[in-house]
């Protein structure tokens, strides 16, 4: 479902057209993070993203969880590039009725928990009055330019892999919005996926510096969008032979007469990494990820054909370029 105005991606495209491109830009517009050259091969890596209560905080989510999520969704983009975050700045917009000691302490605790969970520190920020809760996060870290895992770089024949299964967050959000049901055991897992997301930072850091990964992206806008973004940045297509659906999402789909493939492809806020790996290097990449307690699940390959399709049990199905998009997707 769409509205009449510009979508987020078109809005960003129009803004980028009006900006002067910085010389020697280590990371191009359109990737997960931004970067500025320092000395030699070192770059400063920057990321900013905001959590807006109206669109990003479902009913039942605590202020602690909302604040932690604001940090985690930024760290997920660092994970996709293989960058360790070090410092967090916070811009907090707070409605007057929420300017209480209880609310502020809960938000501060959530911010601190999110940062420290991934080795970073909140070092400052700004507060102001707003009509609704807004938590804007800016993240800083440093890295070797040559070690960054960008969205470009995919070659036909590269394997496509993900760091986890999909569909839990989109299922959990449907539960929280009402109109769907789930058994108690499944409900707990699905709601936790929404309230307590995890960034795959260990996996991203484990892979950096090797020549295994040709491209990487964070899947917060959905698996389908992630595949389309990688394809666009690298001028390739993808043939997906396995849609990585979580068991809980499969069960939820059965209970509510939904398509589990749609839940896995077109949801969002999964915060898994979607990677392309050189086929001859996949066993090594998988082993490296497993050393940090993660997993690398192959789901397909890159193709010369510029289409993105799934082919499972002989049935081919196009993977559409859709997922969550601000100003377009209705909640």
Secondary structure, DSSP 8 states (H G I E B T S, - for coil): ---SS--HHHHHHHHHHTS---SS-SS-TTSSSEEEE-STTEEEEEEEEEEEHHHH--TT--HHHHHHHHHHHHHHHHHHHT--EEEEEEEEEE-GGG-SHHHHHHHHHHHHHHHHHTT-EEEEEEEEE-SS-EEEEEEEEEEEGGG---S----TT-EEEESS-BSHHHHHHHHHHSS----HHHHHHHHHHHHS----HHHHHHHTTSSSEEEEEE-TT-HHHHHHHHHHHHT-EEEES---B-HHHHHHHHHHT--HHHHHHH------EEEEE-GGGHHHHHHHHHHTT---EEEEEEESSS-EEEEETTEEEE--S-S--TTTS--
